[in-house]
């Protein structure tokens, strides 16, 4: 029922819980907003211009440059065909109106006929100077200049031209007059920037959520399993986070189930080992009793075979118990400095009769009077390692009839070497078991900070024991 409701919830609003739909909404809003931007910007321009014009405290004394230019050309038209006295009279009136301007009249012969600066009257204008002055009138110099030919621009009328010149500050609007266009430009710039910032913020939040999820995946908890993440939204990333949390939950359930099964297996092994020891002890007692009875040769041989199998079964039970203790961490090691070469010699001496009985060629190359090699080991555990390795030689390398135990020094580090001429560990043996012996060896060596290396010599197997980190 819960799954069905969850499915219906996801299916009912796919558009609202989608990152793609949200970004498409941003794009659509931007596209719908653009037609509003231009009239809004124009309205802002008009309103700002009106407000600024209303705020101007010092208006232009002669009007703007456009108005002055139009009037000056109109005055030049009015002077058409007028006598020189009237033209001078009109210019005098204009000079009184434009008190801060420089007015002059150049007649058709190139002489200055009228000039508000009286020192220039009668001065002759060369054609090159007149051209330069015309260029300056059309340029962007410090002064505002208007030149108009008397008669409305018809040069052939032969009455020359009149000019008015004044500082541009008198005809140019103050800086506040440009605030309107400035506001317009800013408005048209800010809107795209807002869209860019909204898009950047949208994708930045996506990236932050993905980085957070990546960090959760790559950071395991105390139990080695990543911690779940908090799902804030139900979009694509939110559904990915929900899937991740579901995976984490399944891993934890699987880990708990594995722990329960492992504990059940360990308890089962311990119980079986304990239960098997009782009948095995009874059987051993009866075998010992039969050994004292008169038996035929076949009976004695069968009894010997039974005793050997019982010893194997006892060793298997011991291995099961040892492996169970080591795997569960209940085996307590007492590490102490020991002369491992002496322990190897003692273990070889204990196994010597067994190898002789199996007709092994024994090569013992450890000097009894040599220097002691001190390793921090657990005495019982290290002897168990040697016993399991020697037992493997008897079981699996019997065909080679050879065993060699030696110690070598390489790079100021001692290596204990056990070599046989058997078929090798990669070859299937008729006496192969569950591999508990080597598993116990590896667990014991790990607890003592040692390592086991295996080499194939071509004639058999070489097992090397040394301190971890020096191999």
C-alpha angles and dihedrals in degrees: 000000000000092000090051092051091047090051092050091049093053092045096048098062110023093143097053092047096049128101091208092055091050093052091045087053090054091050093047092049090050091050092047092046096053095073087053094049097065099051089040090052091048091049090049090051093052093045093047091047091050092047092048093047089051090052096051109117099181111046121194109279095219100024125254126318094259093056092047092051093050093049094047091055090048091052089051090055091051090055092060112131092353120141117259092252092057093046090052090047092052091047090050090055090048090050090055089051095045097043095163094048131089112233126185141160125219112197127216091272093059096254124129103246098176131020132164084216097065095200091074097056111120094017114141119233117215118217092245092052090049091052092050090049091051090051091051089051089058094042135083100254127144092270129063110229130185121187120190129176115230107252097039101291099317103134095188092067087084100222098112126224140292125221137196122197129183139151113283091232088073094058102029120092116243118259091263089069089069094056090090095061088039092056090047092052092045091050092050090049099044095054095061089042090054090052091049092049092048090050091046091050090048094054093038090060089049091051092048091052092048091049090050090051091047090051091051091051095048096043112073122199128236091284093050094255121110118252119248119257128231111254109219102169136030098225127112093289090045090054089048089052090049090052090049091051089049090052091049090050091050091049091052092048090048091049092050090048090049091051091050092049091047091051090047090051092049092049090048092051092048092049094045092048091051093045093048094052093065097057090038090056090050091050091049089053093052092046089052090049092049090051088066093052123088107263136174120249091261090051092050090049092050090047090052091050091050091050091050092050090048089054089050090049090049090051090049091052090049090050091049091052093045093048091048091052094045095046092049093047092240095119107100115212121205103205115198136154108275137171098246094187090060090049090050091051091050092049092048090050090053092051095042096093092049092053092045090052089054090047094245121168103234120206110186111181106172116114112228091207095047126112118288118253110215120204128166101245142146105251097214092043094049092049088050089053091053092045093052092048092048090046090054090054091053092047104038106020099044091116092063093055090205136109128172126186119186144146124229133188116222123172090347091305126113120231122193109212127198113185135181138174096231129129093272134255093274091061121088112247129206087229097048114139135179093299093247093136095061092039089056090047092054094046092049093047090049091054091050095046093249132125137213120221123191124205130182108222097186090246096056143309132314118201115196125197121196144140114290114254096030099074 
